[in-house]
Amino acid sequence: MTTLVGYASAKGSTRGIAERIAAELDSAGHDTDLRPCADITEARDYEVVVLGSAIHNGRWLPAAADTIDRLRPHLDGKPVWAFSVSSVGATSTILSPRLARYLRRATPEPRAVQELRATADVRDHRFFAGAIAPGDWPGAGRLVFRLMGGRYGDARDWTAIDRWSATIRATAAPEGRP
């Protein structure tokens, strides 16, 4: 099974998650190609596509959104999986737990993922929390971050990421393998 894992990362959290997903798929026998979205020009040779992006201001990074536009003609009939990385994931957060509960309910799916759903067989979209260092939010952003109960560090839930990767693995198993 040939699988493309593409990602757009601002500070490295999304790249780390994409690397983990690719390693999980490789260990299950997939022939996995891990690439930054900016380097992806087509997807004809892939049977499964996994795309992820950091979210800034509620949107996927431009490199990821542009990749969707480029790949649209190549995705027909292929299973596609999407993930987004921000301050609040489905199972972990760098913000206060109370604010995270609210944001999980109130945050819409990024427009790029909605557009992807309109033209491809998106099997699932998952939100993951990323990592944040003191210099990642400039100026007044640091104050806002602290007021939202933000904590610096790595909030990536590797167990949840591995479970999601296992779901991809199970529904797109290489021939002859469970």
C-alpha positions as protocol buffer text, in pm:
chain_id: "A"
residue {
  index: 1
  type: MET
  ca { x: 0 y: 0 z: 0 }
}
residue {
  index: 2
  type: THR
  ca { x: 155 y: 331 z: -104 }
}
residue {
  index: 3
  type: THR
  ca { x: 67 y: 610 z: 135 }
}
residue {
  index: 4
  type: LEU
  ca { x: 143 y: 981 z: 120 }
}
residue {
  index: 5
  type: VAL
  ca { x: 171 y: 1164 z: 452 }
}
residue {
  index: 6
  type: GLY
  ca { x: 189 y: 1536 z: 381 }
}
residue {
  index: 7
  type: TYR
  ca { x: 217 y: 1812 z: 636 }
}
residue {
  index: 8
  type: ALA
  ca { x: 249 y: 2188 z: 678 }
}
residue {
  index: 9
  type: SER
  ca { x: 422 y: 2284 z: 1002 }
}
residue {
  index: 10
  type: ALA
  ca { x: 502 y: 2625 z: 1147 }
}
residue {
  index: 11
  type: LYS
  ca { x: 717 y: 2536 z: 1451 }
}
residue {
  index: 12
  type: GLY
  ca { x: 761 y: 2159 z: 1418 }
}
residue {
  index: 13
  type: SER
  ca { x: 466 y: 2011 z: 1612 }
}
residue {
  index: 14
  type: THR
  ca { x: 276 y: 1910 z: 1299 }
}
residue {
  index: 15
  type: ARG
  ca { x: 590 y: 1768 z: 1139 }
}
residue {
  index: 16
  type: GLY
  ca { x: 645 y: 1554 z: 1452 }
}
residue {
  index: 17
  type: ILE
  ca { x: 290 y: 1421 z: 1438 }
}
residue {
  index: 18
  type: ALA
  ca { x: 324 y: 1345 z: 1066 }
}
residue {
  index: 19
  type: GLU
  ca { x: 653 y: 1163 z: 1133 }
}
residue {
  index: 20
  type: ARG
  ca { x: 484 y: 951 z: 1400 }
}
residue {
  index: 21
  type: ILE
  ca { x: 191 y: 866 z: 1170 }
}
residue {
  index: 22
  type: ALA
  ca { x: 430 y: 773 z: 887 }
}
residue {
  index: 23
  type: ALA
  ca { x: 637 y: 553 z: 1119 }
}
residue {
  index: 24
  type: GLU
  ca { x: 323 y: 373 z: 1241 }
}
residue {
  index: 25
  type: LEU
  ca { x: 211 y: 308 z: 884 }
}
residue {
  index: 26
  type: ASP
  ca { x: 560 y: 196 z: 780 }
}
residue {
  index: 27
  type: SER
  ca { x: 569 y: -53 z: 1067 }
}
residue {
  index: 28
  type: ALA
  ca { x: 244 y: -201 z: 934 }
}
residue {
  index: 29
  type: GLY
  ca { x: 391 y: -261 z: 589 }
}
residue {
  index: 30
  type: HIS
  ca { x: 281 y: 53 z: 407 }
}
residue {
  index: 31
  type: ASP
  ca { x: 524 y: 208 z: 163 }
}
residue {
  index: 32
  type: THR
  ca { x: 500 y: 555 z: 317 }
}
residue {
  index: 33
  type: ASP
  ca { x: 623 y: 880 z: 166 }
}
residue {
  index: 34
  type: LEU
  ca { x: 651 y: 1162 z: 424 }
}
residue {
  index: 35
  type: ARG
  ca { x: 672 y: 1507 z: 262 }
}
residue {
  index: 36
  type: PRO
  ca { x: 613 y: 1873 z: 345 }
}
residue {
  index: 37
  type: CYS
  ca { x: 303 y: 1997 z: 163 }
}
residue {
  index: 38
  type: ALA
  ca { x: 509 y: 2255 z: -28 }
}
residue {
  index: 39
  type: ASP
  ca { x: 700 y: 1966 z: -193 }
}
residue {
  index: 40
  type: ILE
  ca { x: 393 y: 1770 z: -306 }
}
residue {
  index: 41
  type: THR
  ca { x: 294 y: 1825 z: -668 }
}
residue {
  index: 42
  type: GLU
  ca { x: 70 y: 1523 z: -736 }
}
residue {
  index: 43
  type: ALA
  ca { x: -73 y: 1209 z: -576 }
}
residue {
  index: 44
  type: ARG
  ca { x: -139 y: 975 z: -870 }
}
residue {
  index: 45
  type: ASP
  ca { x: 94 y: 702 z: -742 }
}
residue {
  index: 46
  type: TYR
  ca { x: -52 y: 686 z: -390 }
}
residue {
  index: 47
  type: GLU
  ca { x: -337 y: 465 z: -277 }
}
residue {
  index: 48
  type: VAL
  ca { x: -393 y: 647 z: 56 }
}
residue {
  index: 49
  type: VAL
  ca { x: -340 y: 1014 z: 137 }
}
residue {
  index: 50
  type: VAL
  ca { x: -294 y: 1164 z: 485 }
}
residue {
  index: 51
  type: LEU
  ca { x: -270 y: 1544 z: 505 }
}
residue {
  index: 52
  type: GLY
  ca { x: -217 y: 1762 z: 810 }
}
residue {
  index: 53
  type: SER
  ca { x: -153 y: 2123 z: 894 }
}
residue {
  index: 54
  type: ALA
  ca { x: -95 y: 2354 z: 1182 }
}
residue {
  index: 55
  type: ILE
  ca { x: -386 y: 2590 z: 1236 }
}
residue {
  index: 56
  type: HIS
  ca { x: -322 y: 2963 z: 1258 }
}
residue {
  index: 57
  type: ASN
  ca { x: -617 y: 3198 z: 1304 }
}
residue {
  index: 58
  type: GLY
  ca { x: -858 y: 2911 z: 1244 }
}
residue {
  index: 59
  type: ARG
  ca { x: -707 y: 2816 z: 907 }
}
residue {
  index: 60
  type: TRP
  ca { x: -470 y: 2558 z: 770 }
}
residue {
  index: 61
  type: LEU
  ca { x: -136 y: 2705 z: 668 }
}
residue {
  index: 62
  type: PRO
  ca { x: -128 y: 2832 z: 307 }
}
residue {
  index: 63
  type: ALA
  ca { x: 108 y: 2552 z: 196 }
}
residue {
  index: 64
  type: ALA
  ca { x: -149 y: 2290 z: 303 }
}
residue {
  index: 65
  type: ALA
  ca { x: -445 y: 2471 z: 149 }
}
residue {
  index: 66
  type: ASP
  ca { x: -250 y: 2511 z: -177 }
}
residue {
  index: 67
  type: THR
  ca { x: -168 y: 2140 z: -173 }
}
residue {
  index: 68
  type: ILE
  ca { x: -537 y: 2053 z: -157 }
}
residue {
  index: 69
  type: ASP
  ca { x: -594 y: 2264 z: -468 }
}
residue {
  index: 70
  type: ARG
  ca { x: -305 y: 2090 z: -650 }
}
residue {
  index: 71
  type: LEU
  ca { x: -409 y: 1738 z: -545 }
}
residue {
  index: 72
  type: ARG
  ca { x: -783 y: 1770 z: -602 }
}
residue {
  index: 73
  type: PRO
  ca { x: -774 y: 1600 z: -948 }
}
residue {
  index: 74
  type: HIS
  ca { x: -563 y: 1312 z: -806 }
}
residue {
  index: 75
  type: LEU
  ca { x: -779 y: 1226 z: -504 }
}
residue {
  index: 76
  type: ASP
  ca { x: -1085 y: 1079 z: -673 }
}
residue {
  index: 77
  type: GLY
  ca { x: -1157 y: 736 z: -525 }
}
residue {
  index: 78
  type: LYS
  ca { x: -868 y: 744 z: -277 }
}
residue {
  index: 79
  type: PRO
  ca { x: -919 y: 732 z: 98 }
}
residue {
  index: 80
  type: VAL
  ca { x: -802 y: 1060 z: 248 }
}
residue {
  index: 81
  type: TRP
  ca { x: -735 y: 1131 z: 615 }
}
residue {
  index: 82
  type: ALA
  ca { x: -681 y: 1480 z: 758 }
}
residue {
  index: 83
  type: PHE
  ca { x: -548 y: 1619 z: 1084 }
}
residue {
  index: 84
  type: SER
  ca { x: -516 y: 1967 z: 1229 }
}
residue {
  index: 85
  type: VAL
  ca { x: -275 y: 2082 z: 1500 }
}
residue {
  index: 86
  type: SER
  ca { x: -350 y: 2375 z: 1730 }
}
residue {
  index: 87
  type: SER
  ca { x: -365 y: 2473 z: 2096 }
}
residue {
  index: 88
  type: VAL
  ca { x: -658 y: 2239 z: 2158 }
}
residue {
  index: 89
  type: GLY
  ca { x: -676 y: 1880 z: 2044 }
}
residue {
  index: 90
  type: ALA
  ca { x: -952 y: 1625 z: 2087 }
}
residue {
  index: 91
  type: THR
  ca { x: -779 y: 1477 z: 2393 }
}
residue {
  index: 92
  type: SER
  ca { x: -520 y: 1729 z: 2513 }
}
residue {
  index: 93
  type: THR
  ca { x: -458 y: 2103 z: 2527 }
}
residue {
  index: 94
  type: ILE
  ca { x: -208 y: 2371 z: 2617 }
}
residue {
  index: 95
  type: LEU
  ca { x: -493 y: 2597 z: 2733 }
}
residue {
  index: 96
  type: SER
  ca { x: -706 y: 2576 z: 3046 }
}
residue {
  index: 97
  type: PRO
  ca { x: -929 y: 2267 z: 3056 }
}
residue {
  index: 98
  type: ARG
  ca { x: -1243 y: 2482 z: 3083 }
}
residue {
  index: 99
  type: LEU
  ca { x: -1155 y: 2691 z: 2777 }
}
residue {
  index: 100
  type: ALA
  ca { x: -1054 y: 2376 z: 2589 }
}
residue {
  index: 101
  type: ARG
  ca { x: -1396 y: 2216 z: 2653 }
}
residue {
  index: 102
  type: TYR
  ca { x: -1565 y: 2525 z: 2512 }
}
residue {
  index: 103
  type: LEU
  ca { x: -1334 y: 2547 z: 2209 }
}
residue {
  index: 104
  type: ARG
  ca { x: -1382 y: 2179 z: 2124 }
}
residue {
  index: 105
  type: ARG
  ca { x: -1756 y: 2242 z: 2089 }
}
residue {
  index: 106
  type: ALA
  ca { x: -1734 y: 2583 z: 1924 }
}
residue {
  index: 107
  type: THR
  ca { x: -1444 y: 2548 z: 1680 }
}
residue {
  index: 108
  type: PRO
  ca { x: -1554 y: 2465 z: 1324 }
}
residue {
  index: 109
  type: GLU
  ca { x: -1363 y: 2236 z: 1097 }
}
residue {
  index: 110
  type: PRO
  ca { x: -1103 y: 2440 z: 901 }
}
residue {
  index: 111
  type: ARG
  ca { x: -1225 y: 2561 z: 562 }
}
residue {
  index: 112
  type: ALA
  ca { x: -948 y: 2370 z: 382 }
}
residue {
  index: 113
  type: VAL
  ca { x: -1078 y: 2044 z: 531 }
}
residue {
  index: 114
  type: GLN
  ca { x: -1436 y: 2135 z: 437 }
}
residue {
  index: 115
  type: GLU
  ca { x: -1319 y: 2194 z: 79 }
}
residue {
  index: 116
  type: LEU
  ca { x: -1129 y: 1866 z: 85 }
}
residue {
  index: 117
  type: ARG
  ca { x: -1446 y: 1685 z: 201 }
}
residue {
  index: 118
  type: ALA
  ca { x: -1636 y: 1835 z: -93 }
}
residue {
  index: 119
  type: THR
  ca { x: -1407 y: 1671 z: -349 }
}
residue {
  index: 120
  type: ALA
  ca { x: -1245 y: 1369 z: -182 }
}
residue {
  index: 121
  type: ASP
  ca { x: -1334 y: 1063 z: 24 }
}
residue {
  index: 122
  type: VAL
  ca { x: -1224 y: 1205 z: 362 }
}
residue {
  index: 123
  type: ARG
  ca { x: -1252 y: 916 z: 606 }
}
residue {
  index: 124
  type: ASP
  ca { x: -1177 y: 1124 z: 917 }
}
residue {
  index: 125
  type: HIS
  ca { x: -1045 y: 1458 z: 1035 }
}
residue {
  index: 126
  type: ARG
  ca { x: -880 y: 1475 z: 1377 }
}
residue {
  index: 127
  type: PHE
  ca { x: -768 y: 1768 z: 1592 }
}
residue {
  index: 128
  type: PHE
  ca { x: -442 y: 1725 z: 1787 }
}
residue {
  index: 129
  type: ALA
  ca { x: -279 y: 1967 z: 2029 }
}
residue {
  index: 130
  type: GLY
  ca { x: 76 y: 2070 z: 1954 }
}
residue {
  index: 131
  type: ALA
  ca { x: 371 y: 2206 z: 2148 }
}
residue {
  index: 132
  type: ILE
  ca { x: 443 y: 2567 z: 2233 }
}
residue {
  index: 133
  type: ALA
  ca { x: 755 y: 2745 z: 2355 }
}
residue {
  index: 134
  type: PRO
  ca { x: 772 y: 3089 z: 2522 }
}
residue {
  index: 135
  type: GLY
  ca { x: 879 y: 3265 z: 2201 }
}
residue {
  index: 136
  type: ASP
  ca { x: 606 y: 3114 z: 1983 }
}
residue {
  index: 137
  type: TRP
  ca { x: 343 y: 3379 z: 2064 }
}
residue {
  index: 138
  type: PRO
  ca { x: 497 y: 3724 z: 2012 }
}
residue {
  index: 139
  type: GLY
  ca { x: 427 y: 4041 z: 2212 }
}
residue {
  index: 140
  type: ALA
  ca { x: 72 y: 4080 z: 2335 }
}
residue {
  index: 141
  type: GLY
  ca { x: 1 y: 3724 z: 2225 }
}
residue {
  index: 142
  type: ARG
  ca { x: 198 y: 3599 z: 2526 }
}
residue {
  index: 143
  type: LEU
  ca { x: -33 y: 3791 z: 2757 }
}
residue {
  index: 144
  type: VAL
  ca { x: -343 y: 3656 z: 2583 }
}
residue {
  index: 145
  type: PHE
  ca { x: -196 y: 3305 z: 2600 }
}
residue {
  index: 146
  type: ARG
  ca { x: -142 y: 3334 z: 2975 }
}
residue {
  index: 147
  type: LEU
  ca { x: -492 y: 3479 z: 3027 }
}
residue {
  index: 148
  type: MET
  ca { x: -636 y: 3175 z: 2847 }
}
residue {
  index: 149
  type: GLY
  ca { x: -461 y: 2950 z: 3099 }
}
residue {
  index: 150
  type: GLY
  ca { x: -191 y: 2854 z: 2852 }
}
residue {
  index: 151
  type: ARG
  ca { x: 100 y: 2637 z: 2962 }
}
residue {
  index: 152
  type: TYR
  ca { x: 421 y: 2613 z: 2764 }
}
residue {
  index: 153
  type: GLY
  ca { x: 529 y: 2264 z: 2668 }
}
residue {
  index: 154
  type: ASP
  ca { x: 438 y: 1967 z: 2455 }
}
residue {
  index: 155
  type: ALA
  ca { x: 68 y: 1872 z: 2468 }
}
residue {
  index: 156
  type: ARG
  ca { x: 80 y: 1619 z: 2186 }
}
residue {
  index: 157
  type: ASP
  ca { x: -112 y: 1308 z: 2294 }
}
residue {
  index: 158
  type: TRP
  ca { x: 103 y: 1037 z: 2138 }
}
residue {
  index: 159
  type: THR
  ca { x: -137 y: 762 z: 2251 }
}
residue {
  index: 160
  type: ALA
  ca { x: -427 y: 930 z: 2068 }
}
residue {
  index: 161
  type: ILE
  ca { x: -207 y: 985 z: 1761 }
}
residue {
  index: 162
  type: ASP
  ca { x: -106 y: 618 z: 1762 }
}
residue {
  index: 163
  type: ARG
  ca { x: -471 y: 509 z: 1796 }
}
residue {
  index: 164
  type: TRP
  ca { x: -568 y: 730 z: 1502 }
}
residue {
  index: 165
  type: SER
  ca { x: -278 y: 588 z: 1298 }
}
residue {
  index: 166
  type: ALA
  ca { x: -400 y: 238 z: 1384 }
}
residue {
  index: 167
  type: THR
  ca { x: -743 y: 330 z: 1247 }
}
residue {
  index: 168
  type: ILE
  ca { x: -582 y: 439 z: 920 }
}
residue {
  index: 169
  type: ARG
  ca { x: -373 y: 121 z: 919 }
}
residue {
  index: 170
  type: ALA
  ca { x: -676 y: -102 z: 982 }
}
residue {
  index: 171
  type: THR
  ca { x: -892 y: 50 z: 708 }
}
residue {
  index: 172
  type: ALA
  ca { x: -612 y: 66 z: 453 }
}
residue {
  index: 173
  type: ALA
  ca { x: -423 y: -255 z: 530 }
}
residue {
  index: 174
  type: PRO
  ca { x: -173 y: -377 z: 270 }
}
residue {
  index: 175
  type: GLU
  ca { x: -298 y: -681 z: 86 }
}
residue {
  index: 176
  type: GLY
  ca { x: -256 y: -1001 z: 282 }
}
residue {
  index: 177
  type: ARG
  ca { x: -200 y: -824 z: 617 }
}
residue {
  index: 178
  type: PRO
  ca { x: -445 y: -756 z: 899 }
}
